[in-house]
Amino acid sequence: MKVAIIGQGYVGLTISAFAGEHFEVVGFDSNPRIVQQLNSGISHIEGVESSTLQMRIKAGRYRATNSGQDIAGADLVVIAVPTPLTKEREPDLAYIDAACKTIGENVSIPVLVVNESTSFPGTLRNYIKPAIEKYSQNMVEHLYAISPERVDPGRSDFNQKNTPRLFSGLTPEAAEKTREFYSKFCDNLIEVSSPEVAEAAKLFENTFRQVNIALVNEFAQIAHSLGISVYETLDAANTKPYGFMKFTPSAGVGGHCIPVDPTYLAAVAEEHGAPATFIRRANEVNLEMSEYIVNRVQADNHGSLLGKSVLVVGVAYKPNVADVRETAAELVIKHLRDRGAVVSWHDEVVGSWHGESSAPLSGADIALVVTKHDDVKVQDILASAPYVFDTTGKVPGAKGL
Ligand SMILES: NC(=O)c1ccc[n+]([C@@H]2O[C@H](COP(=O)([O-])OP(=O)(O)OC[C@H]3O[C@@H](n4cnc5c(N)ncnc54)[C@H](O)[C@@H]3O)[C@@H](O)[C@H]2O)c1
């Protein structure tokens, strides 16, 4: 069986690596640089080893392409393209639309199309199917299914094999073929009654995290105003063996999922006349965290950051990855610069970002830790500036939330 996977990023390449053990995989990506790199056996994604890629290429089980014609003979097509927000912070289905165009214009025999991109309930039925039909001029009747991706890049305890996978088809045949495909490399498949349930479940999982992160971020501010340690209080609450799940405060939420997916849920809810006030407020609390932190740092430094050299430590959105999408560091740096601070950042995992390079971990007036990668030593952070503020709870001896 030949499988075409549209989008070779975190999700698409990960699936390609697993599926390539059993099927011939064509990885279609619109970025020619990524295609060239992948075809020379170099992975750009944490969790997909270059050696695995090289093995698949050698066995004739993997090749990347940016030519739509190369997906023509596929039996199954997986969509794994970005679903970001527009400038107005609304769902942006432009990449999904482009993927539908590639499929519609190139796949002329009936296949199974599975969407793995995260989107709102109704996307498969009301958007993807009609779009592919439009682009193929209604010439082909494909099968359609959804199986939302749950991969957590950089994580080693849960992967494609042992993370339970939801799925549903627009028809029983689509669902059955989806089960057959994923059962080759996933141990636990859970079919739900409609694609809309699968789509909504994925959004709700990340909304659950978003609102709990917002709650703990608000609680960090309450704890500080009460003069008690937020961390000690959370540890104390966490001794309850049921009904509590510990989340920790931070400079805000980053990444492509938690700051984005709840907005997809809120948008579709509001379209159906159901207010999503809780989700909207949680988003605001998380976005406001950066300003709260900069206020705290300013207050500790005689009320002014003007002309102070501030080193932001860690700009990736989470530890041990190079991904900076929606990183909280962005807003932290903006607020610092707005107040006249001279800002540089240290993050050897990210390396370069916005045309700037990682600065040495030393010589600043103020160090502000946003993300702590495992390789960065606590004593080096503490030695980098006379005043260190930590938003991660991982730098004992620093000031912090
Ligand atoms: N990264 C994760 O941890 C994760 C987890 C669960 C779900 N998701 C969801 O999966 C989807 C993909 O996310 P990702 O993290 O893999 O994104 P990504 O940015 O890492 O990769 C997307 C890839 O798609 C390519 N692309 C864009 N438009 C294309 C097109 N029209 N045709 C072909 N290729 C195209 C890009 O060049 C890029 O390489 C999103 O909906 C995301 O929300 C991501």
Ligand as a Chemical Component Dictionary entry (heavy atoms), coordinates in Angstrom:
data_LIG
# 
_chem_comp.id                   LIG 
_chem_comp.type                 NON-POLYMER 
_chem_comp.pdbx_formal_charge   0 
_chem_comp.three_letter_code    LIG 
# 
loop_
_chem_comp_atom.comp_id 
_chem_comp_atom.atom_id 
_chem_comp_atom.alt_atom_id 
_chem_comp_atom.type_symbol 
_chem_comp_atom.charge 
_chem_comp_atom.model_Cartn_x 
_chem_comp_atom.model_Cartn_y 
_chem_comp_atom.model_Cartn_z 
_chem_comp_atom.pdbx_ordinal 
LIG N1  N1  N 0  3.241  19.455 16.660 1  
LIG C1  C1  C 0  2.451  18.868 17.516 2  
LIG O1  O1  O 0  2.867  18.504 18.602 3  
LIG C2  C2  C 0  1.004  18.614 17.200 4  
LIG C3  C3  C 0  0.308  17.756 18.056 5  
LIG C4  C4  C 0  -1.015 17.482 17.766 6  
LIG C5  C5  C 0  -1.626 18.085 16.674 7  
LIG N2  N2  N 1  -0.920 18.958 15.892 8  
LIG C6  C6  C 0  -1.612 19.530 14.741 9  
LIG O2  O2  O 0  -1.134 18.916 13.564 10 
LIG C7  C7  C 0  -1.133 19.845 12.474 11 
LIG C8  C8  C 0  0.269  19.951 11.898 12 
LIG O3  O3  O 0  1.105  20.497 12.893 13 
LIG P1  P1  P 0  2.683  20.355 12.855 14 
LIG O4  O4  O 0  3.155  20.670 14.225 15 
LIG O5  O5  O -1 3.093  19.079 12.226 16 
LIG O6  O6  O 0  3.060  21.567 11.883 17 
LIG P2  P2  P 0  4.515  21.896 11.256 18 
LIG O7  O7  O 0  4.537  23.339 11.036 19 
LIG O8  O8  O 0  5.573  21.253 12.092 20 
LIG O9  O9  O 0  4.495  21.140 9.880  21 
LIG C9  C9  C 0  3.626  21.424 8.868  22 
LIG C10 C10 C 0  4.319  21.167 7.549  23 
LIG O10 O10 O 0  3.351  21.322 6.533  24 
LIG C11 C11 C 0  3.967  21.973 5.440  25 
LIG N3  N3  N 0  2.892  22.551 4.659  26 
LIG C12 C12 C 0  2.202  23.698 4.855  27 
LIG N4  N4  N 0  1.257  23.830 3.933  28 
LIG C13 C13 C 0  1.336  22.762 3.129  29 
LIG C14 C14 C 0  0.636  22.324 1.995  30 
LIG N5  N5  N 0  -0.391 23.014 1.519  31 
LIG N6  N6  N 0  1.015  21.178 1.405  32 
LIG C15 C15 C 0  2.037  20.467 1.910  33 
LIG N7  N7  N 0  2.748  20.819 2.967  34 
LIG C16 C16 C 0  2.387  21.945 3.587  35 
LIG C17 C17 C 0  4.932  22.939 6.052  36 
LIG O11 O11 O 0  5.968  23.291 5.139  37 
LIG C18 C18 C 0  5.452  22.141 7.244  38 
LIG O12 O12 O 0  6.604  21.402 6.926  39 
LIG C19 C19 C 0  -1.691 21.132 13.048 40 
LIG O13 O13 O 0  -3.079 21.140 12.861 41 
LIG C20 C20 C 0  -1.380 21.016 14.524 42 
LIG O14 O14 O 0  -2.254 21.788 15.324 43 
LIG C21 C21 C 0  0.388  19.208 16.128 44 
# 
loop_
_chem_comp_bond.comp_id 
_chem_comp_bond.atom_id_1 
_chem_comp_bond.atom_id_2 
_chem_comp_bond.value_order 
_chem_comp_bond.pdbx_ordinal 
LIG N1  C1  SING 1  
LIG C1  O1  DOUB 2  
LIG C1  C2  SING 3  
LIG C2  C3  SING 4  
LIG C2  C21 DOUB 5  
LIG C3  C4  DOUB 6  
LIG C4  C5  SING 7  
LIG C5  N2  DOUB 8  
LIG N2  C6  SING 9  
LIG N2  C21 SING 10 
LIG C6  O2  SING 11 
LIG C6  C20 SING 12 
LIG O2  C7  SING 13 
LIG C7  C8  SING 14 
LIG C7  C19 SING 15 
LIG C8  O3  SING 16 
LIG O3  P1  SING 17 
LIG P1  O4  DOUB 18 
LIG P1  O5  SING 19 
LIG P1  O6  SING 20 
LIG O6  P2  SING 21 
LIG P2  O7  DOUB 22 
LIG P2  O8  SING 23 
LIG P2  O9  SING 24 
LIG O9  C9  SING 25 
LIG C9  C10 SING 26 
LIG C10 O10 SING 27 
LIG C10 C18 SING 28 
LIG O10 C11 SING 29 
LIG C11 N3  SING 30 
LIG C11 C17 SING 31 
LIG N3  C12 SING 32 
LIG N3  C16 SING 33 
LIG C12 N4  DOUB 34 
LIG N4  C13 SING 35 
LIG C13 C14 SING 36 
LIG C13 C16 DOUB 37 
LIG C14 N5  SING 38 
LIG C14 N6  DOUB 39 
LIG N6  C15 SING 40 
LIG C15 N7  DOUB 41 
LIG N7  C16 SING 42 
LIG C17 O11 SING 43 
LIG C17 C18 SING 44 
LIG C18 O12 SING 45 
LIG C19 O13 SING 46 
LIG C19 C20 SING 47 
LIG C20 O14 SING 48 
# 
